[in-house]
Amino acid sequence: MPDTYDTSTAEGTRTMNRSTADQQRRAETFRKLHEGPQPFVVPNPWDAGTAHILTGMGFPALATTGAGLAHGLGLPDGANRLGRKEVLDNAAVIVAATTLPVSADLESGFGDTPEEVAETIRQAAAVGLVGGSIEDSTGRAADPVRPLEEAVERVSAAVAAAKELDFPFLVTARAENFFQGIPDLDDTIRRLQAYEAAGADVLYAPALPDADAIRAVCSSVSAPVNVLMGSPALRLSVTELGDLGVRRISVGSALSRASLGAVVRAAQEIRDHGTFGFGADAVPYAEANTMMAPEQPAGPESDRTP
């Protein structure tokens, strides 16, 4: 059985953190970003602190990362390792920490049936999200990607639930072939076309291998395409991705893994050399405080090193 989420708690969060008008504003902003002439980057925070930082750096929208959340909780990433409540609780924290639109990694919808996928969309909206992705993965090693007809039913259910809301919640449909180790571009395109026909607002095939594959995907559909960046093997700029037809760019867990990399390298320096040079690259203490509370002036203790 899927996890259940306390919708009364979700609605309480909605009342406490924002007004309906604020959610409408975020939703309209997010929708319009997909209609502009240039691609935009939606980075992926994994907690309130990283949401503060990315908001302050001027990005137009944010998206959650399931892998970043899992690693922050000391868990490996993978299908069904985190439940719906854990994911939506984290999303609610990020929504409360920013004024920007927030979309969420909703994995495979946290349920076996289309109705459970629809319920995930409703609960996602209740915690303040204005978009979310539904993937066609199964979590089963023997058959990691759902049959197309089943996947389409789930996307259709998500779209129907989104249309019942009183603001434009954008459904992103993910084709997981390449991410699951199935490098079948023709099937990926066939799936994305079917998800577009089912009403998905945004299309997404993570782990596309190169520019040619990205161009093929973008040219095969008319809905906006999200592309995942952050892999060392795929080095394309925002401008280059725009030239390929990409409308939205996310980095998935790359930022969270970059932070893990910094911790690992610092700890290795301490362990192996007994030195502390890593501190030169650390965000200064006062600056970190300002990032977390930008509306408050630095106090007399801002120069103190904890």
Secondary structure by P-SEA (a helix, b strand, c coil): cccccaaaaaaaaaaacccaaaaaaaaaaaaaaaaccbbbbbbbbccaaaaaaaaaacccbbbbbaaaaaaaaccccccccccaaaaaaaaaaaaaacccbbbbcccccccccaaaaaaaaaaaaaaccccbbbbccccccccccccaaaaaaaaaaaaaaaaacccbbbbbbbbcccccccccaaaaaaaaaaaaaacccbbbbcccccaaaaaaaaaacccbbbbbcccccccccaaaaaaacccbbbbcaaaaaaaaaaaaaaaaaaacccccccccccccaaaaaaaacccccccccccccc
